[in-house]
């Protein structure tokens, strides 16, 4: 067995499947674009451009995945969005 094969075998053993979840933000007729954009910048650490794009997707498509990651990382962010009065869920 060559050194390259041994290294590859070790790295395959170390790989772990991490479940990825998404925060889905839903459209509403209550909040302004500016409020949603600022909320995404604050809670999800979006850039202003990214937050604006997500806000337009939510408005025109009805929903948008605004953050992806592990459940434990997303739960407090989703809770903050809900506390701001936005409609969101983790899937």
N, CA, C and O atoms as a GROMACS GRO file, in nm:
protein
  364
    1UNK      N    1   0.086  -0.117   0.000
    1UNK     CA    2   0.000   0.000   0.000
    1UNK      C    3   0.090   0.123   0.000
    1UNK      O    4   0.182   0.134   0.082
    2UNK      N    5   0.065   0.215  -0.091
    2UNK     CA    6   0.148   0.335  -0.100
    2UNK      C    7   0.109   0.436   0.007
    2UNK      O    8   0.003   0.425   0.069
    3UNK      N    9   0.195   0.535   0.027
    3UNK     CA   10   0.169   0.640   0.125
    3UNK      C   11   0.044   0.717   0.089
    3UNK      O   12  -0.034   0.754   0.176
    4UNK      N   13   0.024   0.743  -0.041
    4UNK     CA   14  -0.094   0.817  -0.087
    4UNK      C   15  -0.221   0.741  -0.050
    4UNK      O   16  -0.319   0.802  -0.006
    5UNK      N   17  -0.222   0.610  -0.068
    5UNK     CA   18  -0.340   0.530  -0.036
    5UNK      C   19  -0.367   0.531   0.114
    5UNK      O   20  -0.483   0.536   0.155
    6UNK      N   21  -0.263   0.526   0.196
    6UNK     CA   22  -0.280   0.529   0.341
    6UNK      C   23  -0.340   0.662   0.386
    6UNK      O   24  -0.430   0.664   0.470
    7UNK      N   25  -0.291   0.771   0.331
    7UNK     CA   26  -0.342   0.904   0.367
    7UNK      C   27  -0.488   0.917   0.326
    7UNK      O   28  -0.569   0.967   0.404
    8UNK      N   29  -0.521   0.872   0.205
    8UNK     CA   30  -0.660   0.881   0.160
    8UNK      C   31  -0.750   0.795   0.247
    8UNK      O   32  -0.862   0.836   0.280
    9UNK      N   33  -0.705   0.678   0.286
    9UNK     CA   34  -0.784   0.590   0.372
    9UNK      C   35  -0.810   0.657   0.506
    9UNK      O   36  -0.922   0.649   0.558
   10UNK      N   37  -0.710   0.722   0.564
   10UNK     CA   38  -0.727   0.790   0.692
   10UNK      C   39  -0.824   0.907   0.678
   10UNK      O   40  -0.907   0.928   0.767
   11UNK      N   41  -0.815   0.982   0.570
   11UNK     CA   42  -0.903   1.098   0.556
   11UNK      C   43  -1.048   1.055   0.535
   11UNK      O   44  -1.139   1.126   0.578
   12UNK      N   45  -1.071   0.943   0.472
   12UNK     CA   46  -1.207   0.894   0.453
   12UNK      C   47  -1.270   0.854   0.587
   12UNK      O   48  -1.390   0.872   0.608
   13UNK      N   49  -1.191   0.801   0.677
   13UNK     CA   50  -1.239   0.762   0.808
   13UNK      C   51  -1.276   0.886   0.889
   13UNK      O   52  -1.372   0.882   0.967
   14UNK      N   53  -1.203   0.996   0.872
   14UNK     CA   54  -1.226   1.116   0.949
   14UNK      C   55  -1.348   1.196   0.901
   14UNK      O   56  -1.402   1.277   0.976
   15UNK      N   57  -1.390   1.173   0.778
   15UNK     CA   58  -1.506   1.245   0.727
   15UNK      C   59  -1.630   1.207   0.805
   15UNK      O   60  -1.653   1.090   0.838
   16UNK      N   61  -1.710   1.308   0.834
   16UNK     CA   62  -1.830   1.286   0.911
   16UNK      C   63  -1.945   1.355   0.839
   16UNK      O   64  -1.929   1.466   0.789
   17UNK      N   65  -2.057   1.291   0.835
   17UNK     CA   66  -2.172   1.353   0.770
   17UNK      C   67  -2.239   1.446   0.869
   17UNK      O   68  -2.285   1.404   0.976
   18UNK      N   69  -2.244   1.574   0.833
   18UNK     CA   70  -2.307   1.675   0.917
   18UNK      C   71  -2.436   1.717   0.848
   18UNK      O   72  -2.436   1.761   0.733
   19UNK      N   73  -2.546   1.703   0.921
   19UNK     CA   74  -2.674   1.742   0.865
   19UNK      C   75  -2.683   1.892   0.853
   19UNK      O   76  -2.654   1.965   0.948
   20UNK      N   77  -2.723   1.938   0.737
   20UNK     CA   78  -2.738   2.081   0.711
   20UNK      C   79  -2.886   2.115   0.709
   20UNK      O   80  -2.967   2.044   0.649
   21UNK      N   81  -2.921   2.223   0.774
   21UNK     CA   82  -3.058   2.272   0.778
   21UNK      C   83  -3.060   2.412   0.718
   21UNK      O   84  -2.955   2.473   0.696
   22UNK      N   85  -3.181   2.463   0.692
   22UNK     CA   86  -3.196   2.597   0.639
   22UNK      C   87  -3.302   2.673   0.718
   22UNK      O   88  -3.402   2.615   0.762
   23UNK      N   89  -3.279   2.802   0.734
   23UNK     CA   90  -3.384   2.889   0.784
   23UNK      C   91  -3.458   2.941   0.661
   23UNK      O   92  -3.399   3.002   0.572
   24UNK      N   93  -3.587   2.915   0.658
   24UNK     CA   94  -3.672   2.964   0.549
   24UNK      C   95  -3.749   3.084   0.602
   24UNK      O   96  -3.817   3.076   0.705
   25UNK      N   97  -3.738   3.195   0.532
   25UNK     CA   98  -3.811   3.316   0.566
   25UNK      C   99  -3.929   3.328   0.472
   25UNK      O  100  -3.915   3.312   0.351
   26UNK      N  101  -4.046   3.356   0.528
   26UNK     CA  102  -4.170   3.363   0.450
   26UNK      C  103  -4.216   3.508   0.434
   26UNK      O  104  -4.188   3.593   0.518
   27UNK      N  105  -4.286   3.533   0.326
   27UNK     CA  106  -4.339   3.665   0.296
   27UNK      C  107  -4.453   3.700   0.391
   27UNK      O  108  -4.528   3.613   0.436
   28UNK      N  109  -4.464   3.828   0.421
   28UNK     CA  110  -4.580   3.878   0.494
   28UNK      C  111  -4.615   4.016   0.439
   28UNK      O  112  -4.536   4.075   0.364
   29UNK      N  113  -4.728   4.066   0.475
   29UNK     CA  114  -4.771   4.197   0.427
   29UNK      C  115  -4.757   4.303   0.535
   29UNK      O  116  -4.818   4.409   0.527
   30UNK      N  117  -4.676   4.275   0.636
   30UNK     CA  118  -4.665   4.364   0.750
   30UNK      C  119  -4.536   4.444   0.748
   30UNK      O  120  -4.538   4.566   0.766
   31UNK      N  121  -4.424   4.378   0.727
   31UNK     CA  122  -4.293   4.441   0.742
   31UNK      C  123  -4.245   4.507   0.613
   31UNK      O  124  -4.274   4.460   0.503
   32UNK      N  125  -4.172   4.615   0.630
   32UNK     CA  126  -4.117   4.686   0.515
   32UNK      C  127  -3.992   4.615   0.465
   32UNK      O  128  -3.931   4.534   0.536
   33UNK      N  129  -3.955   4.646   0.341
   33UNK     CA  130  -3.832   4.591   0.285
   33UNK      C  131  -3.714   4.630   0.373
   33UNK      O  132  -3.628   4.546   0.403
   34UNK      N  133  -3.709   4.754   0.415
   34UNK     CA  134  -3.599   4.803   0.496
   34UNK      C  135  -3.587   4.726   0.627
   34UNK      O  136  -3.477   4.692   0.670
   35UNK      N  137  -3.700   4.698   0.691
   35UNK     CA  138  -3.699   4.623   0.817
   35UNK      C  139  -3.645   4.481   0.796
   35UNK      O  140  -3.563   4.434   0.874
   36UNK      N  141  -3.692   4.414   0.691
   36UNK     CA  142  -3.647   4.277   0.664
   36UNK      C  143  -3.498   4.275   0.630
   36UNK      O  144  -3.423   4.190   0.677
   37UNK      N  145  -3.455   4.370   0.546
   37UNK     CA  146  -3.314   4.378   0.509
   37UNK      C  147  -3.227   4.398   0.633
   37UNK      O  148  -3.128   4.328   0.652
   38UNK      N  149  -3.265   4.492   0.718
   38UNK     CA  150  -3.187   4.518   0.839
   38UNK      C  151  -3.188   4.398   0.934
   38UNK      O  152  -3.089   4.372   1.001
   39UNK      N  153  -3.300   4.327   0.939
   39UNK     CA  154  -3.310   4.208   1.024
   39UNK      C  155  -3.215   4.098   0.975
   39UNK      O  156  -3.148   4.033   1.055
   40UNK      N  157  -3.210   4.079   0.843
   40UNK     CA  158  -3.121   3.976   0.787
   40UNK      C  159  -2.974   4.012   0.807
   40UNK      O  160  -2.891   3.925   0.832
   41UNK      N  161  -2.943   4.140   0.797
   41UNK     CA  162  -2.805   4.184   0.822
   41UNK      C  163  -2.768   4.158   0.967
   41UNK      O  164  -2.659   4.107   0.996
   42UNK      N  165  -2.857   4.192   1.057
   42UNK     CA  166  -2.830   4.177   1.200
   42UNK      C  167  -2.829   4.031   1.246
   42UNK      O  168  -2.736   3.987   1.312
   43UNK      N  169  -2.932   3.957   1.210
   43UNK     CA  170  -2.951   3.821   1.262
   43UNK      C  171  -2.870   3.717   1.185
   43UNK      O  172  -2.807   3.630   1.245
   44UNK      N  173  -2.871   3.726   1.053
   44UNK     CA  174  -2.806   3.623   0.971
   44UNK      C  175  -2.668   3.664   0.921
   44UNK      O  176  -2.602   3.589   0.849
   45UNK      N  177  -2.625   3.786   0.959
   45UNK     CA  178  -2.495   3.836   0.918
   45UNK      C  179  -2.480   3.844   0.767
   45UNK      O  180  -2.373   3.816   0.713
   46UNK      N  181  -2.587   3.884   0.698
   46UNK     CA  182  -2.582   3.904   0.554
   46UNK      C  183  -2.513   4.035   0.522
   46UNK      O  184  -2.509   4.126   0.604
   47UNK      N  185  -2.458   4.043   0.402
   47UNK     CA  186  -2.416   4.172   0.350
   47UNK      C  187  -2.544   4.246   0.309
   47UNK      O  188  -2.650   4.184   0.298
   48UNK      N  189  -2.535   4.375   0.288
   48UNK     CA  190  -2.656   4.448   0.249
   48UNK      C  191  -2.709   4.399   0.115
   48UNK      O  192  -2.831   4.391   0.096
   49UNK      N  193  -2.620   4.366   0.023
   49UNK     CA  194  -2.664   4.314  -0.108
   49UNK      C  195  -2.734   4.178  -0.094
   49UNK      O  196  -2.838   4.156  -0.155
   50UNK      N  197  -2.676   4.091  -0.015
   50UNK     CA  198  -2.734   3.958   0.006
   50UNK      C  199  -2.871   3.970   0.073
   50UNK      O  200  -2.966   3.901   0.035
   51UNK      N  201  -2.881   4.057   0.174
   51UNK     CA  202  -3.008   4.076   0.244
   51UNK      C  203  -3.115   4.131   0.150
   51UNK      O  204  -3.231   4.090   0.155
   52UNK      N  205  -3.075   4.225   0.065
   52UNK     CA  206  -3.170   4.283  -0.031
   52UNK      C  207  -3.219   4.178  -0.130
   52UNK      O  208  -3.338   4.172  -0.161
   53UNK      N  209  -3.128   4.095  -0.181
   53UNK     CA  210  -3.166   3.989  -0.275
   53UNK      C  211  -3.262   3.890  -0.210
   53UNK      O  212  -3.362   3.851  -0.271
   54UNK      N  213  -3.232   3.849  -0.088
   54UNK     CA  214  -3.320   3.756  -0.017
   54UNK      C  215  -3.458   3.818   0.005
   54UNK      O  216  -3.560   3.751  -0.008
   55UNK      N  217  -3.460   3.946   0.039
   55UNK     CA  218  -3.586   4.014   0.063
   55UNK      C  219  -3.672   4.018  -0.063
   55UNK      O  220  -3.793   3.997  -0.056
   56UNK      N  221  -3.610   4.043  -0.178
   56UNK     CA  222  -3.686   4.041  -0.304
   56UNK      C  223  -3.736   3.900  -0.336
   56UNK      O  224  -3.848   3.883  -0.384
   57UNK      N  225  -3.653   3.800  -0.311
   57UNK     CA  226  -3.698   3.662  -0.335
   57UNK      C  227  -3.817   3.627  -0.246
   57UNK      O  228  -3.913   3.566  -0.292
   58UNK      N  229  -3.811   3.666  -0.120
   58UNK     CA  230  -3.922   3.642  -0.028
   58UNK      C  231  -4.048   3.711  -0.079
   58UNK      O  232  -4.156   3.654  -0.078
   59UNK      N  233  -4.032   3.835  -0.124
   59UNK     CA  234  -4.147   3.913  -0.170
   59UNK      C  235  -4.211   3.851  -0.295
   59UNK      O  236  -4.333   3.838  -0.302
   60UNK      N  237  -4.129   3.814  -0.392
   60UNK     CA  238  -4.184   3.767  -0.520
   60UNK      C  239  -4.209   3.617  -0.524
   60UNK      O  240  -4.299   3.572  -0.596
   61UNK      N  241  -4.134   3.538  -0.450
   61UNK     CA  242  -4.150   3.392  -0.453
   61UNK      C  243  -4.227   3.339  -0.332
   61UNK      O  244  -4.272   3.224  -0.332
   62UNK      N  245  -4.242   3.422  -0.229
   62UNK     CA  246  -4.316   3.380  -0.111
   62UNK      C  247  -4.229   3.326   0.001
   62UNK      O  248  -4.272   3.321   0.116
   63UNK      N  249  -4.107   3.286  -0.032
   63UNK     CA  250  -4.014   3.236   0.070
   63UNK      C  251  -3.874   3.230   0.013
   63UNK      O  252  -3.854   3.236  -0.108
   64UNK      N  253  -3.777   3.218   0.105
   64UNK     CA  254  -3.637   3.210   0.063
   64UNK      C  255  -3.556   3.149   0.177
   64UNK      O  256  -3.580   3.179   0.294
   65UNK      N  257  -3.460   3.063   0.142
   65UNK     CA  258  -3.366   3.011   0.241
   65UNK      C  259  -3.265   3.123   0.269
   65UNK      O  260  -3.193   3.166   0.178
   66UNK      N  261  -3.260   3.170   0.394
   66UNK     CA  262  -3.175   3.284   0.426
   66UNK      C  263  -3.049   3.246   0.502
   66UNK      O  264  -2.958   3.328   0.515
   67UNK      N  265  -3.042   3.123   0.552
   67UNK     CA  266  -2.922   3.079   0.625
   67UNK      C  267  -2.918   2.927   0.625
   67UNK      O  268  -3.020   2.862   0.644
   68UNK      N  269  -2.800   2.871   0.603
   68UNK     CA  270  -2.780   2.726   0.603
   68UNK      C  271  -2.675   2.692   0.708
   68UNK      O  272  -2.578   2.766   0.726
   69UNK      N  273  -2.696   2.580   0.777
   69UNK     CA  274  -2.597   2.538   0.876
   69UNK      C  275  -2.650   2.426   0.963
   69UNK      O  276  -2.752   2.364   0.932
   70UNK      N  277  -2.580   2.402   1.071
   70UNK     CA  278  -2.622   2.300   1.166
   70UNK      C  279  -2.738   2.353   1.249
   70UNK      O  280  -2.749   2.474   1.271
   71UNK      N  281  -2.823   2.263   1.293
   71UNK     CA  282  -2.944   2.301   1.365
   71UNK      C  283  -2.914   2.389   1.486
   71UNK      O  284  -2.981   2.490   1.508
   72UNK      N  285  -2.814   2.350   1.565
   72UNK     CA  286  -2.782   2.425   1.687
   72UNK      C  287  -2.737   2.568   1.659
   72UNK      O  288  -2.756   2.656   1.743
   73UNK      N  289  -2.679   2.591   1.542
   73UNK     CA  290  -2.638   2.725   1.503
   73UNK      C  291  -2.758   2.807   1.456
   73UNK      O  292  -2.765   2.928   1.479
   74UNK      N  293  -2.852   2.741   1.388
   74UNK     CA  294  -2.965   2.811   1.329
   74UNK      C  295  -3.077   2.842   1.427
   74UNK      O  296  -3.147   2.941   1.411
   75UNK      N  297  -3.095   2.758   1.528
   75UNK     CA  298  -3.207   2.772   1.621
   75UNK      C  299  -3.214   2.911   1.685
   75UNK      O  300  -3.320   2.973   1.681
   76UNK      N  301  -3.104   2.963   1.742
   76UNK     CA  302  -3.114   3.097   1.802
   76UNK      C  303  -3.138   3.207   1.699
   76UNK      O  304  -3.204   3.307   1.729
   77UNK      N  305  -3.086   3.189   1.580
   77UNK     CA  306  -3.109   3.289   1.474
   77UNK      C  307  -3.256   3.290   1.432
   77UNK      O  308  -3.317   3.396   1.416
   78UNK      N  309  -3.312   3.172   1.416
   78UNK     CA  310  -3.453   3.162   1.379
   78UNK      C  311  -3.542   3.222   1.488
   78UNK      O  312  -3.639   3.292   1.460
   79UNK      N  313  -3.507   3.194   1.612
   79UNK     CA  314  -3.582   3.250   1.725
   79UNK      C  315  -3.577   3.402   1.723
   79UNK      O  316  -3.678   3.468   1.749
   80UNK      N  317  -3.462   3.458   1.693
   80UNK     CA  318  -3.449   3.604   1.685
   80UNK      C  319  -3.537   3.662   1.574
   80UNK      O  320  -3.601   3.765   1.592
   81UNK      N  321  -3.539   3.594   1.458
   81UNK     CA  322  -3.625   3.640   1.348
   81UNK      C  323  -3.772   3.635   1.391
   81UNK      O  324  -3.848   3.728   1.362
   82UNK      N  325  -3.810   3.528   1.458
   82UNK     CA  326  -3.949   3.516   1.506
   82UNK      C  327  -3.981   3.623   1.609
   82UNK      O  328  -4.091   3.679   1.607
   83UNK      N  329  -3.888   3.653   1.697
   83UNK     CA  330  -3.908   3.757   1.798
   83UNK      C  331  -3.922   3.895   1.735
   83UNK      O  332  -3.984   3.983   1.794
   84UNK      N  333  -3.866   3.914   1.616
   84UNK     CA  334  -3.881   4.040   1.543
   84UNK      C  335  -4.015   4.047   1.471
   84UNK      O  336  -4.049   4.149   1.411
   85UNK      N  337  -4.091   3.938   1.477
   85UNK     CA  338  -4.222   3.934   1.414
   85UNK      C  339  -4.220   3.877   1.273
   85UNK      O  340  -4.322   3.876   1.204
   86UNK      N  341  -4.105   3.831   1.229
   86UNK     CA  342  -4.095   3.772   1.095
   86UNK      C  343  -4.141   3.626   1.100
   86UNK      O  344  -4.144   3.564   1.207
   87UNK      N  345  -4.176   3.574   0.985
   87UNK     CA  346  -4.225   3.438   0.975
   87UNK      C  347  -4.112   3.350   0.919
   87UNK      O  348  -4.069   3.367   0.805
   88UNK      N  349  -4.063   3.258   1.001
   88UNK     CA  350  -3.950   3.174   0.961
   88UNK      C  351  -3.959   3.038   1.024
   88UNK      O  352  -4.024   3.020   1.127
   89UNK      N  353  -3.891   2.942   0.962
   89UNK     CA  354  -3.883   2.807   1.018
   89UNK      C  355  -3.753   2.742   0.974
   89UNK      O  356  -3.692   2.782   0.876
   90UNK      N  357  -3.713   2.641   1.049
   90UNK     CA  358  -3.594   2.563   1.014
   90UNK      C  359  -3.641   2.434   0.949
   90UNK      O  360  -3.726   2.363   1.003
   91UNK      N  361  -3.584   2.404   0.833
   91UNK     CA  362  -3.616   2.279   0.763
   91UNK      C  363  -3.487   2.204   0.731
   91UNK      O  364  -3.492   2.096   0.673
   0.00000   0.00000   0.00000
